[in-house]
Structure formats: C-alpha cells, structure tokens
Amino acid sequence: WGCGTFIWASDWKSGD
C-alpha cells in the first residue's frame, strides 16, 4: 500500500 511512498521506508521497499 502507498505505491512505494518515500515517507514509509518499509512500504517504499515493498512497493505495496
């Protein structure tokens, strides 16, 4: 989720 937002590192790495 977040489509790889730079704000959340874990989200950015996964791209979910």
mmCIF file of the N, C-alpha and C atoms, coordinates in Angstrom:
data_MODEL
# 
_entry.id   MODEL 
# 
loop_
_atom_site.group_PDB 
_atom_site.id 
_atom_site.type_symbol 
_atom_site.label_atom_id 
_atom_site.label_alt_id 
_atom_site.label_comp_id 
_atom_site.label_asym_id 
_atom_site.label_entity_id 
_atom_site.label_seq_id 
_atom_site.pdbx_PDB_ins_code 
_atom_site.Cartn_x 
_atom_site.Cartn_y 
_atom_site.Cartn_z 
_atom_site.occupancy 
_atom_site.B_iso_or_equiv 
_atom_site.pdbx_formal_charge 
_atom_site.auth_seq_id 
_atom_site.auth_comp_id 
_atom_site.auth_asym_id 
_atom_site.auth_atom_id 
_atom_site.pdbx_PDB_model_num 
ATOM 1  N N  . TRP A 1 1  ? 0.853  -1.203 0.000  1.00 0.00 ? 1  TRP A N  1 
ATOM 2  C CA . TRP A 1 1  ? 0.000  0.000  0.000  1.00 0.00 ? 1  TRP A CA 1 
ATOM 3  C C  . TRP A 1 1  ? 0.888  1.252  0.000  1.00 0.00 ? 1  TRP A C  1 
ATOM 4  N N  . GLY A 1 2  ? 0.349  2.435  -0.553 1.00 0.00 ? 2  GLY A N  1 
ATOM 5  C CA . GLY A 1 2  ? 1.134  3.661  -0.637 1.00 0.00 ? 2  GLY A CA 1 
ATOM 6  C C  . GLY A 1 2  ? 1.881  3.753  -1.957 1.00 0.00 ? 2  GLY A C  1 
ATOM 7  N N  . CYS A 1 3  ? 1.854  2.657  -2.725 1.00 0.00 ? 3  CYS A N  1 
ATOM 8  C CA . CYS A 1 3  ? 2.504  2.647  -4.041 1.00 0.00 ? 3  CYS A CA 1 
ATOM 9  C C  . CYS A 1 3  ? 3.965  3.070  -3.948 1.00 0.00 ? 3  CYS A C  1 
ATOM 10 N N  . GLY A 1 4  ? 4.631  2.670  -2.856 1.00 0.00 ? 4  GLY A N  1 
ATOM 11 C CA . GLY A 1 4  ? 6.053  2.971  -2.719 1.00 0.00 ? 4  GLY A CA 1 
ATOM 12 C C  . GLY A 1 4  ? 6.326  4.394  -2.291 1.00 0.00 ? 4  GLY A C  1 
ATOM 13 N N  . THR A 1 5  ? 5.542  4.924  -1.355 1.00 0.00 ? 5  THR A N  1 
ATOM 14 C CA . THR A 1 5  ? 5.761  6.284  -0.875 1.00 0.00 ? 5  THR A CA 1 
ATOM 15 C C  . THR A 1 5  ? 7.084  6.368  -0.122 1.00 0.00 ? 5  THR A C  1 
ATOM 16 N N  . PHE A 1 6  ? 7.808  7.461  -0.304 1.00 0.00 ? 6  PHE A N  1 
ATOM 17 C CA . PHE A 1 6  ? 9.125  7.607  0.308  1.00 0.00 ? 6  PHE A CA 1 
ATOM 18 C C  . PHE A 1 6  ? 9.039  7.835  1.815  1.00 0.00 ? 6  PHE A C  1 
ATOM 19 N N  . ILE A 1 7  ? 7.840  8.194  2.298  1.00 0.00 ? 7  ILE A N  1 
ATOM 20 C CA . ILE A 1 7  ? 7.672  8.505  3.719  1.00 0.00 ? 7  ILE A CA 1 
ATOM 21 C C  . ILE A 1 7  ? 7.854  7.254  4.584  1.00 0.00 ? 7  ILE A C  1 
ATOM 22 N N  . TRP A 1 8  ? 7.243  6.166  4.174  1.00 0.00 ? 8  TRP A N  1 
ATOM 23 C CA . TRP A 1 8  ? 7.348  4.937  4.954  1.00 0.00 ? 8  TRP A CA 1 
ATOM 24 C C  . TRP A 1 8  ? 8.367  4.007  4.294  1.00 0.00 ? 8  TRP A C  1 
ATOM 25 N N  . ALA A 1 9  ? 9.505  3.833  4.934  1.00 0.00 ? 9  ALA A N  1 
ATOM 26 C CA . ALA A 1 9  ? 10.609 3.049  4.383  1.00 0.00 ? 9  ALA A CA 1 
ATOM 27 C C  . ALA A 1 9  ? 10.177 1.622  4.059  1.00 0.00 ? 9  ALA A C  1 
ATOM 28 N N  . SER A 1 10 ? 9.474  0.973  4.977  1.00 0.00 ? 10 SER A N  1 
ATOM 29 C CA . SER A 1 10 ? 9.052  -0.406 4.769  1.00 0.00 ? 10 SER A CA 1 
ATOM 30 C C  . SER A 1 10 ? 8.112  -0.505 3.579  1.00 0.00 ? 10 SER A C  1 
ATOM 31 N N  . ASP A 1 11 ? 7.238  0.462  3.429  1.00 0.00 ? 11 ASP A N  1 
ATOM 32 C CA . ASP A 1 11 ? 6.285  0.497  2.319  1.00 0.00 ? 11 ASP A CA 1 
ATOM 33 C C  . ASP A 1 11 ? 7.030  0.756  1.009  1.00 0.00 ? 11 ASP A C  1 
ATOM 34 N N  . TRP A 1 12 ? 8.022  1.637  1.065  1.00 0.00 ? 12 TRP A N  1 
ATOM 35 C CA . TRP A 1 12 ? 8.782  2.005  -0.125 1.00 0.00 ? 12 TRP A CA 1 
ATOM 36 C C  . TRP A 1 12 ? 9.574  0.818  -0.659 1.00 0.00 ? 12 TRP A C  1 
ATOM 37 N N  . LYS A 1 13 ? 10.140 0.021  0.266  1.00 0.00 ? 13 LYS A N  1 
ATOM 38 C CA . LYS A 1 13 ? 10.929 -1.130 -0.149 1.00 0.00 ? 13 LYS A CA 1 
ATOM 39 C C  . LYS A 1 13 ? 10.050 -2.175 -0.816 1.00 0.00 ? 13 LYS A C  1 
ATOM 40 N N  . SER A 1 14 ? 8.876  -2.440 -0.208 1.00 0.00 ? 14 SER A N  1 
ATOM 41 C CA . SER A 1 14 ? 7.985  -3.463 -0.742 1.00 0.00 ? 14 SER A CA 1 
ATOM 42 C C  . SER A 1 14 ? 7.218  -2.956 -1.957 1.00 0.00 ? 14 SER A C  1 
ATOM 43 N N  . GLY A 1 15 ? 6.885  -1.669 -1.952 1.00 0.00 ? 15 GLY A N  1 
ATOM 44 C CA . GLY A 1 15 ? 6.125  -1.102 -3.055 1.00 0.00 ? 15 GLY A CA 1 
ATOM 45 C C  . GLY A 1 15 ? 4.660  -1.471 -2.983 1.00 0.00 ? 15 GLY A C  1 
ATOM 46 N N  . ASP A 1 16 ? 4.139  -1.971 -1.752 1.00 0.00 ? 16 ASP A N  1 
ATOM 47 C CA . ASP A 1 16 ? 2.737  -2.325 -1.544 1.00 0.00 ? 16 ASP A CA 1 
ATOM 48 C C  . ASP A 1 16 ? 1.961  -1.087 -1.052 1.00 0.00 ? 16 ASP A C  1 
# 
